[in-house]
Amino acid sequence: MLSMRQALMNESDQISIDFDEASNAWRQNKNQLKNGMFSYKKSSKNCCYVCEDGKKCRKKQLLNDKFCQWHFSPN
C-alpha cells in the first residue's frame, strides 16, 4: 500500500513550497521579540476561561479567539 507522500510524489515528481508565503502566513498573528523569538498578538479583552475556583482568567485573549494562550485549544 502506498503512503500519502508516495501517492503525491507519483502524481508529480516535484513539490513546490513557497517558504516566504508560508513564513508570512505564520507571522500574521505573532509579534516579533528579541533573539528571533515570537509571541502571539493579543486583544484588549480578557480570557473567557473560568478556573476551578470559579475565578475568571485575567490574561488577554488571542486575536480572533475567546481565550488566552494558556487556555487556547486548537480544536
N, C-alpha and C positions, 0 to 999 in steps of 0.2 A: 504494500500500500504506500502511495506517495504522500509525503508530508505536504502541508500547505505551501511551504517555501519551495519545495521541489516542483510542485504543480505550477507555481508562479514563474519559476525560472524556466520551465519548459515552454510557457507561452511566449515569454520574451527573455532573451539571454542577458539583457541589461536592465538594471534597476536604477532609476534616476531619482536622487533625493536632493532637493534644494535646501541646503543647510542654512542659508541666510534667511529664507522664508520660515523655516522651522524655528530658528532662533528668535526671530521677531514675534512669532505667534506665542512662543513660550514666555517671552518677556512682557507681554501685554498686561498681565495682572501682577507684575512684580516691580519693586523699587530696587535699584542697584545701590549696594552699600560698598564699603571699602574692601579691599583684598579679594575682589571677584565674588563677593557674597551677595545674596538677594534676600528680600523679604516680600511677603505678599502685601499688596495695596489694601488698605482698609477704608471703610466708610466712616462716617461720623456717628453712626448708630451703634448701640451696644448689642452684644451677642444675645440671642433668644434662649440659650440653654439654661435650664433650671437645675441646679446642683441637688445632690441627695438631701442636703439640709434645708432645701426649699428656697435658697437664695439664688437670684439670677446672676449669671456670669457678667462681669463688668468690663471684659475685654471688648475691643472694637470688632465689628463684623467685617468679613472679607467683602470685597466688591461683588455685587450680584449674588449674595448669599445672606442667610439669616444668622450664620454662626461665625465665631472667630476661628483662627487657625487651629486651636486646640480641640474644638468640638466639631469641626468640619468633617463630614463623612461623604466621600465621593460615591454615592450610590447611583 
